[in-house]
Amino acid sequence: MIDPKFLGTRSEPFPVDVERGRLLMFNQVVGASGPVFTDPDAARRAGHPDLPVPPTFLFGLDLADPSDLLAEMGVDLSRVLHVEQGFVYHRTAYAGETLVFAPVITDIYSRKGGALEFVVRDTAVTGADGEPVADLHQVIAVRSPDSGEEAA
């Protein structure tokens, strides 16, 4: 069982550079193939300072979290299921920026008699200057080893 004492736990804010090469690869994979997403000059002609970051790209950057909070919580990653993600954008992020991620555990609860436990993690993303960029919301489920289900 995940200890509810972790509710409200904040990871140390951590910076992540938005690398153009990684962004270009992501854009290719998700089909963001328009010139604004693939050509910095085209992005600038369209009024952007560099390649704009598509909304879901920030979730990949959030994985750079240097804390191992799930392990500290005793979560077996082989039992984790992605349940939900959402975001609210305050402004567009761009290649070349350094963004700061500040995660917090905002809820822990169980369902099905404890067979599934849920961890809700909300992350404030700001620019290096502290200006809000986005708020990320993620819910994961952890299957109990006693649920009778094998890990996928």
PyMOL commands that set and color helices and strands:
alter all, ss='L'
color gray80, all
select helices_A, chain A and resi 4-6+20-30+35-38+40-45+57-62+69-72+77-79+112-114+145-147
alter helices_A, ss='H'
color red, helices_A
select strands_A, chain A and resi 14-17+80-89+98-111+116-127+132-143
alter strands_A, ss='S'
color yellow, strands_A
deselect
rebuild
show_as cartoon
